[in-house]
């Protein structure tokens, strides 16, 4: 679960690049370059579009979806 002010397709292109270029310092690059994973396993879905563009609201909604989907517990999101 993530949030961005950029277009969804642009962000997904970034993620694909992290995988292809073995950017292991990124969570997506690290995960999909592990044994048993590949770029073919990458799937993405836009859950919600926040309008008008409001950074604070977008960040609040991201937190809500991280909590609702419990994505921290299985490693998709982390909070430092």
C-alpha positions in Angstrom: 0.0 0.0 0.0 1.5 3.3 -1.0 0.5 6.8 -1.9 1.8 9.2 -4.5 0.8 12.5 -6.1 2.0 11.1 -9.4 0.0 9.1 -11.9 -0.5 5.5 -10.9 1.0 4.3 -14.2 4.2 6.4 -13.6 4.6 4.9 -10.1 4.1 1.4 -11.4 6.8 2.1 -14.1 9.1 3.1 -11.2 8.4 -0.2 -9.4 9.1 -2.2 -12.6 12.4 -0.4 -13.0 13.4 -1.2 -9.4 12.9 -4.9 -10.2 14.6 -5.0 -13.6 17.6 -2.9 -12.4 17.9 -4.9 -9.1 17.5 -1.8 -6.9 17.7 -3.9 -3.8 17.6 -0.9 -1.5 13.9 -0.4 -2.4 11.3 -2.7 -0.8 9.8 -3.6 -4.2 13.2 -4.2 -5.8 14.4 -6.3 -2.9 11.2 -8.4 -2.7 10.8 -9.3 -6.3 14.5 -10.1 -6.7 14.4 -12.8 -4.1 14.4 -16.5 -5.0 11.0 -17.6 -6.3 9.9 -14.2 -7.3 10.0 -12.3 -10.6 8.6 -9.2 -12.3 5.9 -11.5 -13.7 4.5 -11.8 -10.2 4.0 -8.0 -9.9 0.4 -7.0 -9.7 -1.0 -3.5 -8.8 -4.4 -2.1 -8.2 -5.4 1.5 -7.5 -7.5 1.3 -4.4 -8.6 4.9 -4.2 -8.1 8.3 -5.9 -8.1 11.3 -3.6 -9.5 14.5 -5.1 -8.8 17.3 -5.0 -5.1 16.7 -4.6 -4.6 17.0 -0.9 -1.3 15.7 0.5 -2.6 15.4 4.1 -5.8 13.6 3.2 -3.8 11.3 0.8 -1.4 10.4 3.6 -4.3 9.8 6.0 -6.1 7.5 3.5 -2.8 5.6 3.0 -2.6 5.0 6.7 -6.2 3.8 6.8 -5.6 1.3 3.9 -2.4 0.0 5.5 -4.3 -0.6 8.7 -7.4 -2.0 7.0 -5.4 -4.4 4.8 -3.0 -5.2 7.7 -0.1 -4.9 5.2 2.6 -4.2 7.8 2.1 -7.7 9.4 3.0 -9.5 6.1 5.9 -7.1 5.2 4.3 -5.1 2.4 4.7 -1.9 4.4 6.9 -1.0 7.2 6.9 1.9 9.6 10.3 3.1 10.9 
